[in-house]
Amino acid sequence: MTESPPGRRPRTALAMSLDAAAAVLDAESLAALARVCDLAPPPALDDLTTPRARTLLADTELLVTGWGCPPLDAAVLRSAPRLRAVVHTAGSVRGHVTDACWERGIAVSSAAAANAVPVAEYTLAMILLTGKHVLESARAYRASRTLPDGLRTPRSTGNHRRTVGILSASLVGRRVIALLRSHDVEVLLHDPYVGDDEARALGVRRVEAHELFRSCDTVSVHTPLLPATRGLVSRELIAAMRPGAVLVNTARGAVIDQEALTGAAVAGRIRAVLDVTDPEPLPPGHPLWECDNVLITPHVAGAAGNEWRRLADLAVAEAGRWAAGAGFRHPVRREDLAFLA
């Protein structure tokens, strides 16, 4: 049984880095968590091998994890014989939920859905800003200090009837699709796991990868980094992009063949918005830093600042559901890991 018996408050501990705990779980969030759980007092456990950690884990039924949580391996689980559920206050659980957790049947929940919200908002903003050539026009305006002749604006500028490609209908990809519905754009999707009927329900046209890159003014990457997706955005796909097209990446840097991207960007053939790179950060002398047609941001698309509260609220709600015996609304299943970040 992976649900908590209703009517009791499960013994709960926090496991994450101290910085993550301070950022994501403010006093109000901790108080809300304590109302639904018998919460061990802070600080969070950032080392699961200490005497304090072993003492707390011995009685812990629910573990609330976050960035910097050590792996929950077999040795840790031997110290936590009553552990039956993990609620993660961030997105991917790959770094700490191990095979030993799945083999025990521990229930797992993630705040990936909450983290998808700001990533999708960032993506929409970048699609619209690059469609208007905002960065280029701002740079030119700063240099000239004079207003350009608006009637000479190239017809390649603007977001009316542009074609936007979404690579992967992930949580973020689906939310970007939803946000684009209120804009006058055509949305194409490539995802081998989405059929025509589901694509129609999403309001998109499903295409093969080459057509996506060949046909779109902007391609936005939302593919998780898995062994099968490393380098998925290949030299051939980048070469298929229209001159001046935009590649937006808020997923993982290694999903893209960065050497091919660098060559196309340095040549001025395409534009790019990169919130992630490979490696991260890029070396100081990397040519992408000097490309005026490339915007590199420091992995800011995901939850940050006041957006952390959304992660905490989801985690508290999941803990409350589990404590009430209702199960998770945002479960992560072992079989899903083949498709999830």
C-alpha positions as CSV (number, residue, x, y, z in Angstrom):
1,M,0.0,0.0,0.0
2,T,1.5,3.3,-1.1
3,E,-1.2,5.7,0.2
4,S,-1.3,6.9,3.8
5,P,-4.1,5.6,6.0
6,P,-6.7,8.5,6.1
7,G,-7.1,10.5,9.3
8,R,-3.5,10.6,10.4
9,R,-0.6,12.9,9.8
10,P,2.4,10.9,8.3
11,R,5.8,11.4,9.8
12,T,7.6,13.6,7.2
13,A,11.1,14.9,6.7
14,L,12.8,17.3,4.3
15,A,15.7,16.2,2.1
16,M,17.4,18.7,-0.1
17,S,20.2,21.2,0.0
18,L,19.9,23.9,2.6
19,D,19.9,26.6,-0.1
20,A,17.0,24.8,-1.9
21,A,15.0,24.5,1.3
22,A,15.5,28.2,2.1
23,A,14.5,29.2,-1.4
24,V,11.5,27.0,-2.0
25,L,10.0,26.5,1.5
26,D,9.4,29.7,3.2
27,A,7.9,29.9,6.7
28,E,4.3,30.0,5.3
29,S,4.9,26.9,3.2
30,L,6.5,25.0,6.1
31,A,3.5,25.9,8.2
32,A,1.1,24.6,5.5
33,L,3.1,21.4,5.3
34,A,3.1,21.0,9.0
35,R,-0.7,21.2,9.0
36,V,-1.0,18.1,6.9
37,C,2.1,16.2,8.1
38,D,3.9,15.5,11.3
39,L,6.9,17.5,10.0
40,A,10.4,17.0,11.4
41,P,11.8,20.4,12.3
42,P,14.4,22.0,9.9
43,P,17.1,22.1,8.9
44,A,16.5,19.9,5.8
45,L,18.6,16.7,5.4
46,D,21.4,17.4,2.9
47,D,23.3,14.3,3.9
48,L,21.4,11.1,4.5
49,T,24.2,9.3,6.3
50,T,24.6,11.5,9.4
51,P,23.3,10.3,12.9
52,R,20.5,12.9,12.8
53,A,19.5,11.7,9.3
54,R,19.4,8.1,10.3
55,T,17.3,9.0,13.4
56,L,14.8,10.9,11.4
57,L,14.7,8.4,8.5
58,A,13.9,5.6,10.9
59,D,10.4,7.0,11.4
60,T,9.9,8.9,8.1
61,E,6.9,7.8,6.0
62,L,6.9,10.7,3.6
63,L,10.0,12.5,2.3
64,V,9.7,16.0,0.8
65,T,12.7,16.4,-1.5
66,G,14.2,19.2,-3.5
67,W,17.2,20.3,-5.5
68,G,20.3,18.8,-3.9
69,C,18.6,15.7,-2.4
70,P,21.1,12.9,-2.1
71,P,20.3,9.7,-4.0
72,L,17.7,7.5,-2.2
73,D,19.7,4.3,-2.8
74,A,19.4,0.9,-1.1
75,A,21.6,1.9,1.8
76,V,19.5,5.0,2.5
77,L,16.3,3.0,2.2
78,R,17.6,0.5,4.8
79,S,17.7,3.5,7.2
80,A,14.1,4.4,6.2
81,P,12.1,1.2,6.6
82,R,8.8,3.1,6.9
83,L,9.3,5.3,3.8
84,R,6.4,4.9,1.4
85,A,6.2,8.2,-0.6
86,V,8.4,11.0,-2.0
87,V,7.1,14.4,-2.9
88,H,9.6,16.4,-5.0
89,T,9.5,20.2,-4.9
90,A,11.2,20.5,-8.3
91,G,10.9,18.8,-11.7
92,S,13.0,15.8,-12.6
93,V,13.4,13.0,-10.0
94,R,16.1,11.2,-11.9
95,G,18.9,12.5,-9.6
96,H,17.6,11.0,-6.4
97,V,14.8,8.5,-7.0
98,T,16.7,5.3,-7.7
99,D,15.8,1.8,-8.8
100,A,15.7,0.8,-5.1
101,C,12.8,3.2,-4.6
102,W,10.8,1.8,-7.5
103,E,11.5,-1.8,-6.4
104,R,10.1,-1.0,-2.9
105,G,7.0,0.5,-4.5
106,I,7.5,3.9,-3.1
107,A,5.0,6.4,-4.5
108,V,6.6,9.4,-6.2
109,S,5.2,12.9,-7.0
110,S,6.9,15.8,-8.8
111,A,6.3,19.5,-9.1
112,A,7.2,19.3,-12.8
113,A,3.8,20.7,-13.8
114,A,4.3,23.7,-11.6
115,N,7.8,24.3,-13.0
116,A,6.5,24.0,-16.6
117,V,4.5,27.2,-16.1
118,P,7.3,29.8,-16.1
119,V,9.3,27.8,-18.7
120,A,6.3,28.0,-21.1
121,E,5.9,31.7,-20.3
122,Y,9.5,32.4,-21.1
123,T,9.2,30.4,-24.3
124,L,6.1,32.3,-25.4
125,A,7.8,35.7,-24.7
126,M,10.9,34.7,-26.7
127,I,8.8,33.5,-29.6
128,L,7.0,36.8,-29.8
129,L,10.0,39.0,-29.1
130,T,12.1,37.3,-31.8
131,G,9.2,37.4,-34.2
132,K,9.3,41.2,-33.8
133,H,13.1,41.3,-34.0
134,V,13.1,43.2,-30.8
135,L,16.7,42.5,-29.8
136,E,18.0,43.6,-33.2
137,S,15.9,46.7,-33.4
138,A,16.8,47.7,-29.8
139,R,20.5,47.2,-30.6
140,A,20.3,49.3,-33.7
141,Y,18.3,52.0,-32.0
142,R,20.8,52.3,-29.2
143,A,23.6,52.7,-31.8
144,S,21.8,55.2,-34.0
145,R,19.7,57.2,-31.4
146,T,17.2,57.9,-34.3
147,L,13.9,56.4,-35.1
148,P,13.9,54.1,-38.1
149,D,11.4,54.5,-40.9
150,G,8.6,52.2,-39.8
151,L,7.2,51.9,-43.3
152,R,10.4,50.2,-44.4
153,T,10.1,47.4,-41.9
154,P,10.8,44.1,-43.6
155,R,7.9,41.8,-44.1
156,S,9.9,39.1,-42.2
157,T,9.3,41.1,-39.0
158,G,6.1,40.4,-37.0
159,N,4.1,37.6,-35.6
160,H,1.1,37.6,-37.9
161,R,0.6,34.1,-39.4
162,R,4.0,32.9,-38.4
163,T,4.7,29.2,-38.2
164,V,5.9,27.9,-34.9
165,G,7.3,24.4,-34.4
166,I,7.1,22.5,-31.1
167,L,9.6,19.7,-30.7
168,S,8.0,17.3,-28.2
169,A,4.6,17.5,-26.5
170,S,6.1,17.5,-23.0
171,L,4.5,19.2,-20.1
172,V,6.2,22.4,-21.2
173,G,5.5,21.8,-24.9
174,R,1.8,21.3,-24.3
175,R,1.6,24.5,-22.2
176,V,3.4,26.5,-24.9
177,I,0.9,25.1,-27.4
178,A,-2.0,26.3,-25.2
179,L,-0.5,29.8,-24.8
180,L,0.0,30.1,-28.5
181,R,-3.7,29.5,-29.2
182,S,-4.5,33.2,-28.5
183,H,-2.0,34.3,-31.2
184,D,-2.3,34.3,-34.9
185,V,0.2,31.6,-35.6
186,E,0.2,28.1,-37.1
187,V,1.6,25.5,-34.7
188,L,3.3,22.4,-36.0
189,L,4.4,19.5,-33.7
190,H,6.9,16.7,-34.0
191,D,6.5,14.0,-31.3
192,P,6.7,10.4,-32.3
193,Y,4.4,9.5,-29.4
194,V,1.5,11.8,-30.4
195,G,-0.9,10.5,-33.1
196,D,-3.0,12.5,-35.5
197,D,-6.1,12.4,-33.3
198,E,-4.3,13.8,-30.2
199,A,-2.6,16.4,-32.4
200,R,-5.9,17.6,-33.6
201,A,-7.2,17.8,-30.0
202,L,-4.2,19.9,-29.2
203,G,-4.9,22.2,-32.2
204,V,-1.7,21.5,-34.0
205,R,-0.6,19.8,-37.2
206,R,1.7,16.8,-36.6
207,V,4.7,16.6,-38.9
208,E,8.0,14.8,-39.2
209,A,11.1,16.4,-37.8
210,H,12.6,17.5,-41.1
211,E,9.4,19.2,-42.1
212,L,9.2,20.9,-38.7
213,F,12.6,22.5,-39.1
214,R,12.2,23.2,-42.8
215,S,8.8,24.9,-42.5
216,C,8.8,26.9,-39.3
217,D,9.9,30.5,-38.6
218,T,10.6,29.4,-35.0
219,V,11.3,26.0,-33.6
220,S,11.1,25.6,-29.8
221,V,12.8,22.5,-28.2
222,H,11.0,20.8,-25.3
223,T,12.6,17.3,-25.5
224,P,13.9,15.7,-22.3
225,L,17.6,14.7,-22.4
226,L,17.6,10.9,-22.6
227,P,20.1,8.6,-24.3
228,A,17.9,8.5,-27.4
229,T,17.5,12.3,-27.6
230,R,21.2,13.4,-27.1
231,G,22.0,15.3,-30.3
232,L,18.5,14.9,-31.6
233,V,18.5,18.3,-33.2
234,S,21.2,17.3,-35.6
235,R,23.3,19.1,-38.2
236,E,20.9,18.0,-40.9
237,L,17.9,19.5,-39.1
238,I,19.7,22.7,-38.4
239,A,20.7,22.9,-42.0
240,A,17.1,22.5,-43.0
241,M,16.0,25.7,-41.1
242,R,14.9,28.7,-43.1
243,P,17.4,31.6,-43.3
244,G,16.7,33.9,-40.3
245,A,14.6,31.3,-38.5
246,V,14.9,31.1,-34.7
247,L,15.8,28.0,-32.6
248,V,14.6,28.3,-28.9
249,N,16.0,25.8,-26.4
250,T,14.7,25.7,-22.8
251,A,15.1,21.9,-22.5
252,R,18.7,20.7,-22.2
253,G,21.7,21.9,-24.2
254,A,22.8,18.4,-25.2
255,V,19.6,17.8,-27.1
256,I,21.1,20.0,-29.8
257,D,24.3,19.4,-31.9
258,Q,25.9,22.5,-30.5
259,E,28.8,22.5,-33.0
260,A,26.2,22.6,-35.9
261,L,24.2,25.3,-34.1
262,T,27.3,27.3,-33.5
263,G,28.3,27.1,-37.2
264,A,24.9,28.2,-38.4
265,A,24.6,31.0,-35.9
266,V,28.1,32.4,-36.4
267,A,27.5,32.4,-40.2
268,G,24.4,34.5,-39.5
269,R,22.1,31.9,-41.1
270,I,19.8,31.4,-38.1
271,R,19.0,33.0,-34.8
272,A,18.8,31.3,-31.4
273,V,17.6,31.8,-27.9
274,L,19.4,29.5,-25.6
275,D,18.5,29.2,-21.9
276,V,20.5,26.0,-21.7
277,T,23.8,25.1,-23.4
278,D,26.3,22.2,-23.4
279,P,28.3,22.6,-21.3
280,E,26.6,25.1,-18.9
281,P,28.0,27.7,-18.9
282,L,29.8,27.8,-22.2
283,P,33.6,28.4,-22.0
284,P,34.4,32.2,-21.9
285,G,35.9,32.1,-25.4
286,H,33.0,30.3,-27.0
287,P,32.0,32.0,-30.3
288,L,28.3,31.9,-29.3
289,W,28.9,34.6,-26.7
290,E,29.8,37.1,-29.4
291,C,26.9,36.3,-31.8
292,D,24.5,39.3,-32.0
293,N,21.9,36.9,-33.4
294,V,22.0,34.6,-30.3
295,L,20.5,35.4,-26.9
296,I,22.0,33.3,-24.1
297,T,20.3,33.4,-20.7
298,P,21.6,31.7,-17.5
299,H,19.0,28.9,-17.1
300,V,16.3,31.3,-15.9
301,A,13.3,29.9,-17.7
302,G,12.4,27.6,-14.8
303,A,10.9,28.6,-11.5
304,A,12.8,31.3,-9.7
305,G,12.1,34.1,-7.2
306,N,8.4,34.3,-6.4
307,E,7.7,31.4,-8.8
308,W,9.2,29.0,-6.2
309,R,6.0,29.4,-4.2
310,R,4.1,27.6,-7.0
311,L,6.4,24.6,-6.5
312,A,5.9,24.7,-2.7
313,D,2.1,25.0,-3.1
314,L,2.0,21.9,-5.3
315,A,4.1,19.9,-3.0
316,V,2.0,20.8,0.0
317,A,-1.2,19.9,-1.9
318,E,0.3,16.5,-2.9
319,A,1.5,15.8,0.7
320,G,-2.0,16.6,1.9
321,R,-3.7,14.3,-0.7
322,W,-1.3,11.5,0.2
323,A,-1.9,12.0,3.9
324,A,-5.6,11.9,3.3
325,G,-5.3,8.6,1.5
326,A,-6.3,10.2,-1.9
327,G,-3.1,9.5,-3.8
328,F,-1.1,11.9,-5.9
329,R,-2.5,14.2,-8.5
330,H,1.0,14.5,-10.2
331,P,2.5,11.0,-9.9
332,V,5.7,9.9,-11.5
333,R,5.7,6.3,-12.5
334,R,8.7,4.1,-13.3
335,E,7.5,3.4,-16.8
336,D,7.2,7.1,-17.5
337,L,11.0,7.6,-17.1
338,A,11.6,6.6,-20.7
339,F,9.9,9.8,-21.7
340,L,10.6,12.2,-18.8
341,A,13.5,14.5,-18.0
